[in-house]
Amino acid sequence: MGISTLDRSKEKLVVVGGGMAGGRVVEEIVARENSRFDVTIIGAEPYTVYNRILLSDVLAGSKSPEGVFLYSTEWFQSRAVRLITGVKVESIHRDRKVVRLAGGEERPYDKLIIATGSLPLVPEIENVNTPGVFVFRTIEDCQLISSYARRCKRAAVIGGGLLGLEAARGLVNHGLEVTVVEVMPYPMAQQLDAESGAMLARKMEALGLRFQFEKASQRVLGTSAVRGLAFKDGTELDTDMVVISCGIRPNVRLAVDAGLRVERGIVCDDRMVTSDPDIFAVGECVEHRGRIYGLVAPLYEQARVLAEHITGVQSPAFYQGSKISTRLKVMGVDLVSIGDGRALDPAKASITKYVEPSRGVYKKLVVREGKLEGAILLGEIDSATLLIAAYEAGTPMPERHADLLFGRAAGDPRVMLEAMPGESRICACHQVSKESLVELLSKGCSLDDLAAKTKAGTGCGGCRPQLEMLSAIYGDADRNPATTRYAKSIPLSKPELMAEIRRLGLKSVSAVMRTLGGGDDPGVKPALASLLRMVWREEYDDERDARFINDRVHANIQNDGTFSVVPRIFGGVTSPAELRRIADVAEKYQARMVKLTGGQRIDLLGIKKRDLPAAWHDLGMPSGHAYTKAFRTCKTCVGTDFCRYGVGDSTALGIAIEKRFQGIEAPHKLKLAASGCSRNCAEATVKDIGAVAVDGGWQVYVGGAAGSRVRAGDLLATVATNEEVLRIIGRFIQYYRMNARYMERSPAFVERIGIERLRSILVDDSEGQAESLDRQIEDEIASYRDPWLEGKSPIEPSQFADELAIATERS
Amino acid sequence: MPNSCASSTVETKAAAVGRSRVALCSLDSLPKGQGRCFAVGRLKVAVFRERDGSVAALDGLCPHLGGPLADGLIGAGVVVCPLHAYRFRLSDGTGVDNGFRAGRYPVVIEDGRVFVQLPPTE
């Protein structure tokens, strides 16, 4: 890798271990001192350094392995660090100051850093080597588990701790029936008390997990493959595979063999030096003041201290041990554990508790001598950042502890974030303060830049919503060229790219890529297709290979390769005849699920690609576009026809909106709603565009969302008639199509442009664009054609084929 | 989850017992810049025709979670799985920055017809 000859003038620094600790310590060292050391990092795994915390996301399928790499091989090369992967270090010879690699090669060192991490703790279980038993520690483990899981129906996870629960949830995503086996009577016994543990178990059960508590595993059943687990109490559990996730033990073999002082871990002082002054250690293999850490924040603190001492740059800090907080990052379950919140005896500590079983909320503070000793937040974690800050800084607690349990729950998180003092930590993993982030944001940095410069958000990822919020408050994205670029491989903003496309008459994606660059990158094609479609409308040369599969077959691909079919139901108003046809189609084409959607429609899931044209024909209804970046639906309440409170006819308006704008393509999806009075039953204020009836007309809101982030829409205009509502919506949609970045949803767009500016352009016509916007959207509406008509006359051969038959000859 | 076909072992097996050549389709029937899936016995084979004219064949099912590779966007010598956007090189089936590998089958074009070299049916 890179440099192969040793520079004799430099001290040789060898890092054993290519995990997060090894990578981090190298980063911290080369950031301070890049000339004194000749650095080599040796990892046993065949990859560059990756983020082990995110492996549960890899197992769950929500992240790719490359998505968790922390440093590329080029990163090491450009810093003249020699990266050796896939090679184990076999021994350390302190007498000669060399390490011996597998295969016999020796590498000399002047300074050595041991970052060998930890190994999975495997309890004594008979037949634990039976095929189908796995540990969960590496990318390779993930791959082995994923591929074995494909032939299984049931899985057991031994260990109900943080990692065990995350592994279990990952296996549920693979479609398995998963049972978590735990010795204690409730999960996460390291962090939770019995009451919160039981609540967590109920939440996880609602996600599809099963539990067997107070079960000690004795024996794996099955000979050629796992078929069950036998417990010490004589009971058994049928299962097709077993994943062991019972914790970690420091990987200390090299240190023991080399004669270093080792207790449970490699014993280090406050400078991270072992019993040999030329050998340091960092990470999960370390024992410091009797403690071993298995989380990322302490490891990063250790790496920083070690780097300061080994380089002598900056006045070195001393490692004092770490204060621990944990976040369970499993979909749908919010849990934060700070310090030790398990104390139960009110005689020894002041315990403040709030429990709301119906919502699954449990909050508990343990305060001793006026300071926070620990906290458990389950189901509602909005005060976590404040509590973690108070815990780490050891600040005195206010007299009313309840203020810290509910301080932020009532308030707008944005307001709280603005009010937070500058030195507050936003990213706990990488210790990044609010003020340092705000400074970078005000210089025009994007979120990606923040991640590159400060690493904020790249550890557990729990602070990402706050980073996005900070960026929305303090950011200035327009000044950053990389963020204004429309397609990442073409150095032009959206208006520039549109101008070039028009000037050069480029009418297909392949023509744009040939002429303006882009390297045929498949990741960029759909974005270009969206833009060209808008610029050229009917003149667009529609190369189908530039479309994502959903837009080739006009249905939404599901995790098993089948598709979901959502016919349009205008305004959510259907008829018995339509419902009968939908039911017939669901039966005839064996829909695996029939589901009412949030947009007041009916979703037929699990339809085979080859059946799509016939299903559409039998439905006799147009496409609902529930698969593409376009106008989706307009949700309505019943309005004046039936509702005794109705002020405006929201149903009629909703149907008119949907008939007019159905299928209009946009940079991202558009979900709309119309409510007949201010009670707002159709939730119009959290839609991309919403209309709410008021006395004498309608209010039109834009930029609302109730997704991963909840945002109330901004009032764009109040108008008198349905025609005016349709006109102002059309203007907004066209302006959004012309000016939003690809995949930029309306809330981000409205915040970026500003509601006052939008109002002045779209309502007051301050820039004289209104007429042209009205005309363009009118043309777009006129050129609309139901894509499901392609079912009758496919555009290209085998467009809707699942798989093709072959000629029978074999030669 | 669809069943996986024996992806990574296919090429070695074929080398050991002698390959079998299968005619898939006419070249014209493959749309430019797209893939199509063919069923050969229990095996699913994804065949891709790049815009530059080259044709390649990989396992039909993504080695990650069995996604239909033939439905993926292609370009710049890779296919992007439609389920989780893992990328695989059409030249040899190796993952781009991921540790997975899709089995790859040699392709021959003769007289406008597309053939792949496969192991004999089981």
Boltz contact constraints between the chains, C-beta under 6 A:
constraints:
  - contact:
      token1: [A, 61]
      token2: [B, 65]
      max_distance: 6.0
  - contact:
      token1: [A, 61]
      token2: [B, 84]
      max_distance: 6.0
  - contact:
      token1: [A, 64]
      token2: [B, 86]
      max_distance: 6.0
  - contact:
      token1: [A, 64]
      token2: [B, 98]
      max_distance: 6.0
  - contact:
      token1: [A, 65]
      token2: [B, 98]
      max_distance: 6.0
  - contact:
      token1: [A, 65]
      token2: [B, 99]
      max_distance: 6.0
  - contact:
      token1: [A, 66]
      token2: [B, 97]
      max_distance: 6.0
  - contact:
      token1: [A, 66]
      token2: [B, 98]
      max_distance: 6.0
  - contact:
      token1: [A, 139]
      token2: [B, 99]
      max_distance: 6.0
  - contact:
      token1: [A, 150]
      token2: [B, 1]
      max_distance: 6.0
  - contact:
      token1: [A, 150]
      token2: [B, 4]
      max_distance: 6.0
  - contact:
      token1: [A, 175]
      token2: [B, 1]
      max_distance: 6.0
  - contact:
      token1: [A, 519]
      token2: [B, 76]
      max_distance: 6.0
  - contact:
      token1: [A, 520]
      token2: [B, 75]
      max_distance: 6.0
  - contact:
      token1: [A, 520]
      token2: [B, 76]
      max_distance: 6.0
  - contact:
      token1: [A, 521]
      token2: [B, 76]
      max_distance: 6.0
  - contact:
      token1: [A, 522]
      token2: [B, 73]
      max_distance: 6.0
  - contact:
      token1: [A, 522]
      token2: [B, 74]
      max_distance: 6.0
  - contact:
      token1: [A, 522]
      token2: [B, 75]
      max_distance: 6.0
  - contact:
      token1: [A, 522]
      token2: [B, 80]
      max_distance: 6.0
  - contact:
      token1: [A, 525]
      token2: [B, 73]
      max_distance: 6.0
  - contact:
      token1: [A, 545]
      token2: [B, 33]
      max_distance: 6.0
  - contact:
      token1: [A, 545]
      token2: [B, 34]
      max_distance: 6.0
  - contact:
      token1: [A, 549]
      token2: [B, 71]
      max_distance: 6.0
  - contact:
      token1: [A, 549]
      token2: [B, 82]
      max_distance: 6.0
  - contact:
      token1: [A, 557]
      token2: [B, 82]
      max_distance: 6.0
  - contact:
      token1: [A, 561]
      token2: [B, 68]
      max_distance: 6.0
  - contact:
      token1: [A, 796]
      token2: [B, 31]
      max_distance: 6.0
  - contact:
      token1: [A, 797]
      token2: [B, 29]
      max_distance: 6.0
  - contact:
      token1: [A, 798]
      token2: [B, 36]
      max_distance: 6.0
  - contact:
      token1: [A, 803]
      token2: [B, 37]
      max_distance: 6.0
  - contact:
      token1: [A, 803]
      token2: [B, 39]
      max_distance: 6.0
  - contact:
      token1: [A, 804]
      token2: [B, 36]
      max_distance: 6.0
  - contact:
      token1: [A, 804]
      token2: [B, 38]
      max_distance: 6.0
  - contact:
      token1: [A, 806]
      token2: [B, 24]
      max_distance: 6.0
  - contact:
      token1: [A, 806]
      token2: [B, 38]
      max_distance: 6.0
  - contact:
      token1: [A, 807]
      token2: [B, 23]
      max_distance: 6.0
  - contact:
      token1: [A, 809]
      token2: [B, 23]
      max_distance: 6.0
  - contact:
      token1: [A, 810]
      token2: [B, 20]
      max_distance: 6.0
  - contact:
      token1: [A, 810]
      token2: [B, 22]
      max_distance: 6.0
  - contact:
      token1: [A, 811]
      token2: [B, 21]
      max_distance: 6.0
